[in-house]
Amino acid sequence: MGSAMVTVMERQDRMTGAYSEALIEAMETLGTTAQKGVRQSGERREKRVEAVALAQISAYDGDEPDALEWVEVLEEVGGSNGWLPEQHRQVATAKLGGSAKEWHMGEGRDRTTWPEWKMAFLGAFARPRTCTSGRRD
């Protein structure tokens, strides 16, 4: 099992009390209310955020895991499950805690689309990246 998955499981194991209950309630709410009809080839399809997919995304508290990696996991899970852009934002905001949740309650709440929210979120929390080459001199 990868270290990222172990970290996710350890973090989930540490969630207790009201926070755990609130997260479970949010997951259930998203699973039942994040349904959106989409017209494709004249057919109506239901898009739904499944609890199994939600469980693959760790909570984000403003520090760990890395914000960019967290968004990449969220988009990978959402992409493989056919989420709509607004569902990415719904899931992201449901998974926030600590300073990240405080940021969302202030600045992030006004960002109503996924691309806009994601860019503001990464601007606030992503760590600067360093470029390294694989070469040894």
CNS distance restraints for C-alpha pairs under 8 A (distance, minus, plus):
assign (resid   1 and name CA) (resid   5 and name CA) 6.60 0.50 0.50
assign (resid   1 and name CA) (resid   6 and name CA) 6.86 0.50 0.50
assign (resid   2 and name CA) (resid   6 and name CA) 6.38 0.50 0.50
assign (resid   3 and name CA) (resid   7 and name CA) 6.05 0.50 0.50
assign (resid   4 and name CA) (resid   8 and name CA) 6.19 0.50 0.50
assign (resid   5 and name CA) (resid   9 and name CA) 6.14 0.50 0.50
assign (resid   6 and name CA) (resid  10 and name CA) 6.00 0.50 0.50
assign (resid   7 and name CA) (resid  11 and name CA) 6.00 0.50 0.50
assign (resid   8 and name CA) (resid  12 and name CA) 6.10 0.50 0.50
assign (resid   8 and name CA) (resid  57 and name CA) 7.72 0.50 0.50
assign (resid   8 and name CA) (resid  58 and name CA) 5.41 0.50 0.50
assign (resid   9 and name CA) (resid  13 and name CA) 6.04 0.50 0.50
assign (resid  10 and name CA) (resid  14 and name CA) 6.37 0.50 0.50
assign (resid  11 and name CA) (resid  15 and name CA) 6.68 0.50 0.50
assign (resid  11 and name CA) (resid  58 and name CA) 7.52 0.50 0.50
assign (resid  11 and name CA) (resid  59 and name CA) 7.82 0.50 0.50
assign (resid  12 and name CA) (resid  58 and name CA) 7.41 0.50 0.50
assign (resid  12 and name CA) (resid  59 and name CA) 7.93 0.50 0.50
assign (resid  15 and name CA) (resid  19 and name CA) 6.52 0.50 0.50
assign (resid  15 and name CA) (resid  20 and name CA) 5.53 0.50 0.50
assign (resid  16 and name CA) (resid  20 and name CA) 5.18 0.50 0.50
assign (resid  16 and name CA) (resid  21 and name CA) 7.92 0.50 0.50
assign (resid  17 and name CA) (resid  21 and name CA) 6.44 0.50 0.50
assign (resid  18 and name CA) (resid  22 and name CA) 5.91 0.50 0.50
assign (resid  19 and name CA) (resid  23 and name CA) 6.07 0.50 0.50
assign (resid  20 and name CA) (resid  24 and name CA) 6.12 0.50 0.50
assign (resid  21 and name CA) (resid  25 and name CA) 6.08 0.50 0.50
assign (resid  22 and name CA) (resid  26 and name CA) 6.05 0.50 0.50
assign (resid  23 and name CA) (resid  27 and name CA) 6.08 0.50 0.50
assign (resid  23 and name CA) (resid  94 and name CA) 7.29 0.50 0.50
assign (resid  23 and name CA) (resid  95 and name CA) 7.50 0.50 0.50
assign (resid  24 and name CA) (resid  28 and name CA) 6.17 0.50 0.50
assign (resid  25 and name CA) (resid  29 and name CA) 6.04 0.50 0.50
assign (resid  26 and name CA) (resid  30 and name CA) 6.02 0.50 0.50
assign (resid  26 and name CA) (resid  94 and name CA) 6.37 0.50 0.50
assign (resid  27 and name CA) (resid  31 and name CA) 6.01 0.50 0.50
assign (resid  27 and name CA) (resid  51 and name CA) 6.13 0.50 0.50
assign (resid  27 and name CA) (resid  54 and name CA) 6.94 0.50 0.50
assign (resid  27 and name CA) (resid  94 and name CA) 7.70 0.50 0.50
assign (resid  28 and name CA) (resid  32 and name CA) 6.25 0.50 0.50
assign (resid  28 and name CA) (resid  51 and name CA) 6.99 0.50 0.50
assign (resid  29 and name CA) (resid  33 and name CA) 5.69 0.50 0.50
assign (resid  29 and name CA) (resid  34 and name CA) 7.63 0.50 0.50
assign (resid  30 and name CA) (resid  34 and name CA) 5.04 0.50 0.50
assign (resid  30 and name CA) (resid  49 and name CA) 6.23 0.50 0.50
assign (resid  30 and name CA) (resid  50 and name CA) 7.94 0.50 0.50
assign (resid  30 and name CA) (resid  90 and name CA) 7.61 0.50 0.50
assign (resid  30 and name CA) (resid  91 and name CA) 7.45 0.50 0.50
assign (resid  31 and name CA) (resid  35 and name CA) 7.66 0.50 0.50
assign (resid  31 and name CA) (resid  48 and name CA) 6.21 0.50 0.50
assign (resid  31 and name CA) (resid  49 and name CA) 4.86 0.50 0.50
assign (resid  31 and name CA) (resid  50 and name CA) 5.24 0.50 0.50
assign (resid  31 and name CA) (resid  51 and name CA) 6.16 0.50 0.50
assign (resid  32 and name CA) (resid  48 and name CA) 7.37 0.50 0.50
assign (resid  32 and name CA) (resid  49 and name CA) 7.76 0.50 0.50
assign (resid  34 and name CA) (resid  47 and name CA) 7.57 0.50 0.50
assign (resid  34 and name CA) (resid  48 and name CA) 5.81 0.50 0.50
assign (resid  34 and name CA) (resid  49 and name CA) 6.24 0.50 0.50
assign (resid  34 and name CA) (resid  87 and name CA) 6.69 0.50 0.50
assign (resid  35 and name CA) (resid  46 and name CA) 6.07 0.50 0.50
assign (resid  35 and name CA) (resid  47 and name CA) 5.20 0.50 0.50
assign (resid  35 and name CA) (resid  48 and name CA) 4.72 0.50 0.50
assign (resid  35 and name CA) (resid  49 and name CA) 7.30 0.50 0.50
assign (resid  36 and name CA) (resid  46 and name CA) 5.79 0.50 0.50
assign (resid  36 and name CA) (resid  47 and name CA) 5.42 0.50 0.50
assign (resid  36 and name CA) (resid  48 and name CA) 7.16 0.50 0.50
assign (resid  37 and name CA) (resid  44 and name CA) 5.97 0.50 0.50
assign (resid  37 and name CA) (resid  45 and name CA) 5.62 0.50 0.50
assign (resid  37 and name CA) (resid  46 and name CA) 5.11 0.50 0.50
assign (resid  37 and name CA) (resid  47 and name CA) 6.66 0.50 0.50
assign (resid  38 and name CA) (resid  44 and name CA) 5.59 0.50 0.50
assign (resid  38 and name CA) (resid  45 and name CA) 5.46 0.50 0.50
assign (resid  38 and name CA) (resid  46 and name CA) 6.75 0.50 0.50
assign (resid  38 and name CA) (resid  47 and name CA) 7.54 0.50 0.50
assign (resid  39 and name CA) (resid  43 and name CA) 5.67 0.50 0.50
assign (resid  39 and name CA) (resid  44 and name CA) 5.00 0.50 0.50
assign (resid  39 and name CA) (resid  45 and name CA) 6.78 0.50 0.50
assign (resid  40 and name CA) (resid  44 and name CA) 6.58 0.50 0.50
assign (resid  40 and name CA) (resid  45 and name CA) 7.49 0.50 0.50
assign (resid  47 and name CA) (resid  82 and name CA) 6.94 0.50 0.50
assign (resid  47 and name CA) (resid  83 and name CA) 6.46 0.50 0.50
assign (resid  47 and name CA) (resid  84 and name CA) 7.45 0.50 0.50
assign (resid  48 and name CA) (resid  83 and name CA) 7.18 0.50 0.50
assign (resid  49 and name CA) (resid  53 and name CA) 7.08 0.50 0.50
assign (resid  49 and name CA) (resid  54 and name CA) 7.34 0.50 0.50
assign (resid  49 and name CA) (resid  81 and name CA) 7.78 0.50 0.50
assign (resid  49 and name CA) (resid  83 and name CA) 6.90 0.50 0.50
assign (resid  49 and name CA) (resid  87 and name CA) 7.38 0.50 0.50
assign (resid  50 and name CA) (resid  54 and name CA) 6.41 0.50 0.50
assign (resid  51 and name CA) (resid  55 and name CA) 6.17 0.50 0.50
assign (resid  52 and name CA) (resid  56 and name CA) 6.92 0.50 0.50
assign (resid  53 and name CA) (resid  57 and name CA) 7.35 0.50 0.50
assign (resid  53 and name CA) (resid  77 and name CA) 6.50 0.50 0.50
assign (resid  53 and name CA) (resid  78 and name CA) 7.78 0.50 0.50
assign (resid  53 and name CA) (resid  81 and name CA) 7.47 0.50 0.50
assign (resid  54 and name CA) (resid  91 and name CA) 7.45 0.50 0.50
assign (resid  56 and name CA) (resid  77 and name CA) 7.39 0.50 0.50
assign (resid  57 and name CA) (resid  70 and name CA) 7.72 0.50 0.50
assign (resid  57 and name CA) (resid  73 and name CA) 6.83 0.50 0.50
assign (resid  57 and name CA) (resid  74 and name CA) 6.17 0.50 0.50
assign (resid  57 and name CA) (resid  77 and name CA) 7.79 0.50 0.50
assign (resid  57 and name CA) (resid  95 and name CA) 7.85 0.50 0.50
assign (resid  58 and name CA) (resid  70 and name CA) 7.70 0.50 0.50
assign (resid  58 and name CA) (resid  95 and name CA) 7.05 0.50 0.50
assign (resid  59 and name CA) (resid  95 and name CA) 4.66 0.50 0.50
assign (resid  59 and name CA) (resid  96 and name CA) 5.79 0.50 0.50
assign (resid  59 and name CA) (resid  97 and name CA) 6.84 0.50 0.50
assign (resid  60 and name CA) (resid  64 and name CA) 6.40 0.50 0.50
assign (resid  60 and name CA) (resid  65 and name CA) 6.62 0.50 0.50
assign (resid  60 and name CA) (resid  67 and name CA) 7.72 0.50 0.50
assign (resid  60 and name CA) (resid  70 and name CA) 7.51 0.50 0.50
assign (resid  60 and name CA) (resid  95 and name CA) 6.15 0.50 0.50
assign (resid  60 and name CA) (resid  96 and name CA) 4.99 0.50 0.50
assign (resid  60 and name CA) (resid  97 and name CA) 5.92 0.50 0.50
assign (resid  60 and name CA) (resid  98 and name CA) 7.93 0.50 0.50
assign (resid  60 and name CA) (resid 100 and name CA) 6.90 0.50 0.50
assign (resid  61 and name CA) (resid  96 and name CA) 5.91 0.50 0.50
assign (resid  61 and name CA) (resid  97 and name CA) 4.42 0.50 0.50
assign (resid  61 and name CA) (resid  98 and name CA) 4.62 0.50 0.50
assign (resid  61 and name CA) (resid  99 and name CA) 6.03 0.50 0.50
assign (resid  61 and name CA) (resid 100 and name CA) 5.36 0.50 0.50
assign (resid  61 and name CA) (resid 101 and name CA) 7.19 0.50 0.50
assign (resid  62 and name CA) (resid  67 and name CA) 7.57 0.50 0.50
assign (resid  62 and name CA) (resid  96 and name CA) 7.97 0.50 0.50
assign (resid  62 and name CA) (resid  97 and name CA) 7.29 0.50 0.50
assign (resid  62 and name CA) (resid  98 and name CA) 6.31 0.50 0.50
assign (resid  62 and name CA) (resid  99 and name CA) 5.18 0.50 0.50
assign (resid  62 and name CA) (resid 100 and name CA) 4.48 0.50 0.50
assign (resid  62 and name CA) (resid 101 and name CA) 7.90 0.50 0.50
assign (resid  62 and name CA) (resid 125 and name CA) 6.55 0.50 0.50
assign (resid  63 and name CA) (resid  67 and name CA) 7.55 0.50 0.50
assign (resid  63 and name CA) (resid 125 and name CA) 7.70 0.50 0.50
assign (resid  65 and name CA) (resid  69 and name CA) 7.12 0.50 0.50
assign (resid  65 and name CA) (resid  70 and name CA) 6.29 0.50 0.50
assign (resid  66 and name CA) (resid  70 and name CA) 6.07 0.50 0.50
assign (resid  66 and name CA) (resid 126 and name CA) 6.82 0.50 0.50
assign (resid  66 and name CA) (resid 127 and name CA) 7.20 0.50 0.50
assign (resid  67 and name CA) (resid  71 and name CA) 6.21 0.50 0.50
assign (resid  67 and name CA) (resid 122 and name CA) 6.56 0.50 0.50
assign (resid  67 and name CA) (resid 125 and name CA) 5.89 0.50 0.50
assign (resid  67 and name CA) (resid 126 and name CA) 4.98 0.50 0.50
assign (resid  67 and name CA) (resid 127 and name CA) 7.35 0.50 0.50
assign (resid  68 and name CA) (resid  72 and name CA) 6.16 0.50 0.50
assign (resid  68 and name CA) (resid 122 and name CA) 6.66 0.50 0.50
assign (resid  68 and name CA) (resid 126 and name CA) 5.67 0.50 0.50
assign (resid  68 and name CA) (resid 127 and name CA) 7.79 0.50 0.50
assign (resid  69 and name CA) (resid  73 and name CA) 6.20 0.50 0.50
assign (resid  70 and name CA) (resid  74 and name CA) 6.22 0.50 0.50
assign (resid  71 and name CA) (resid  75 and name CA) 6.09 0.50 0.50
assign (resid  71 and name CA) (resid 118 and name CA) 7.81 0.50 0.50
assign (resid  72 and name CA) (resid  76 and name CA) 6.04 0.50 0.50
assign (resid  73 and name CA) (resid  77 and name CA) 6.08 0.50 0.50
assign (resid  74 and name CA) (resid  78 and name CA) 5.97 0.50 0.50
assign (resid  74 and name CA) (resid  88 and name CA) 7.18 0.50 0.50
assign (resid  74 and name CA) (resid  92 and name CA) 7.43 0.50 0.50
assign (resid  75 and name CA) (resid  79 and name CA) 5.73 0.50 0.50
assign (resid  75 and name CA) (resid  88 and name CA) 7.06 0.50 0.50
assign (resid  76 and name CA) (resid  80 and name CA) 6.14 0.50 0.50
assign (resid  77 and name CA) (resid  81 and name CA) 6.19 0.50 0.50
assign (resid  78 and name CA) (resid  82 and name CA) 5.95 0.50 0.50
assign (resid  78 and name CA) (resid  83 and name CA) 4.93 0.50 0.50
assign (resid  78 and name CA) (resid  84 and name CA) 7.85 0.50 0.50
assign (resid  78 and name CA) (resid  88 and name CA) 6.51 0.50 0.50
assign (resid  79 and name CA) (resid  83 and name CA) 6.09 0.50 0.50
assign (resid  83 and name CA) (resid  87 and name CA) 5.79 0.50 0.50
assign (resid  83 and name CA) (resid  88 and name CA) 6.65 0.50 0.50
assign (resid  84 and name CA) (resid  88 and name CA) 6.69 0.50 0.50
assign (resid  85 and name CA) (resid  89 and name CA) 6.75 0.50 0.50
assign (resid  85 and name CA) (resid 113 and name CA) 7.38 0.50 0.50
assign (resid  85 and name CA) (resid 114 and name CA) 5.53 0.50 0.50
assign (resid  85 and name CA) (resid 115 and name CA) 7.88 0.50 0.50
assign (resid  86 and name CA) (resid  90 and name CA) 6.27 0.50 0.50
assign (resid  86 and name CA) (resid 113 and name CA) 6.37 0.50 0.50
assign (resid  86 and name CA) (resid 114 and name CA) 5.78 0.50 0.50
assign (resid  87 and name CA) (resid  91 and name CA) 6.08 0.50 0.50
assign (resid  88 and name CA) (resid  92 and name CA) 6.06 0.50 0.50
assign (resid  88 and name CA) (resid 114 and name CA) 6.49 0.50 0.50
assign (resid  89 and name CA) (resid  93 and name CA) 6.11 0.50 0.50
assign (resid  89 and name CA) (resid 113 and name CA) 7.25 0.50 0.50
assign (resid  89 and name CA) (resid 114 and name CA) 5.14 0.50 0.50
assign (resid  89 and name CA) (resid 117 and name CA) 7.26 0.50 0.50
assign (resid  89 and name CA) (resid 118 and name CA) 7.91 0.50 0.50
assign (resid  90 and name CA) (resid  94 and name CA) 6.20 0.50 0.50
assign (resid  91 and name CA) (resid  95 and name CA) 6.28 0.50 0.50
assign (resid  92 and name CA) (resid  96 and name CA) 6.62 0.50 0.50
assign (resid  93 and name CA) (resid 101 and name CA) 7.45 0.50 0.50
assign (resid  93 and name CA) (resid 104 and name CA) 7.33 0.50 0.50
assign (resid  96 and name CA) (resid 100 and name CA) 5.75 0.50 0.50
assign (resid  96 and name CA) (resid 101 and name CA) 4.93 0.50 0.50
assign (resid  97 and name CA) (resid 101 and name CA) 4.70 0.50 0.50
assign (resid  97 and name CA) (resid 102 and name CA) 7.65 0.50 0.50
assign (resid  98 and name CA) (resid 102 and name CA) 6.49 0.50 0.50
assign (resid  99 and name CA) (resid 103 and name CA) 6.05 0.50 0.50
assign (resid 100 and name CA) (resid 104 and name CA) 6.25 0.50 0.50
assign (resid 100 and name CA) (resid 125 and name CA) 7.99 0.50 0.50
assign (resid 101 and name CA) (resid 105 and name CA) 6.15 0.50 0.50
assign (resid 102 and name CA) (resid 106 and name CA) 6.38 0.50 0.50
assign (resid 103 and name CA) (resid 107 and name CA) 5.75 0.50 0.50
assign (resid 103 and name CA) (resid 108 and name CA) 6.10 0.50 0.50
assign (resid 104 and name CA) (resid 108 and name CA) 3.90 0.50 0.50
assign (resid 104 and name CA) (resid 109 and name CA) 5.28 0.50 0.50
assign (resid 105 and name CA) (resid 109 and name CA) 5.57 0.50 0.50
assign (resid 106 and name CA) (resid 110 and name CA) 7.92 0.50 0.50
assign (resid 107 and name CA) (resid 111 and name CA) 7.56 0.50 0.50
assign (resid 108 and name CA) (resid 117 and name CA) 6.26 0.50 0.50
assign (resid 108 and name CA) (resid 120 and name CA) 7.12 0.50 0.50
assign (resid 108 and name CA) (resid 121 and name CA) 7.09 0.50 0.50
assign (resid 111 and name CA) (resid 116 and name CA) 5.75 0.50 0.50
assign (resid 111 and name CA) (resid 117 and name CA) 4.83 0.50 0.50
assign (resid 111 and name CA) (resid 120 and name CA) 7.85 0.50 0.50
assign (resid 112 and name CA) (resid 116 and name CA) 7.05 0.50 0.50
assign (resid 112 and name CA) (resid 117 and name CA) 6.61 0.50 0.50
assign (resid 113 and name CA) (resid 117 and name CA) 5.99 0.50 0.50
assign (resid 114 and name CA) (resid 118 and name CA) 5.81 0.50 0.50
assign (resid 115 and name CA) (resid 119 and name CA) 6.16 0.50 0.50
assign (resid 116 and name CA) (resid 120 and name CA) 6.34 0.50 0.50
assign (resid 117 and name CA) (resid 121 and name CA) 5.97 0.50 0.50
assign (resid 118 and name CA) (resid 122 and name CA) 6.03 0.50 0.50
assign (resid 119 and name CA) (resid 123 and name CA) 6.03 0.50 0.50
assign (resid 120 and name CA) (resid 124 and name CA) 6.26 0.50 0.50
assign (resid 121 and name CA) (resid 125 and name CA) 6.10 0.50 0.50
assign (resid 121 and name CA) (resid 126 and name CA) 7.76 0.50 0.50
assign (resid 122 and name CA) (resid 126 and name CA) 4.78 0.50 0.50
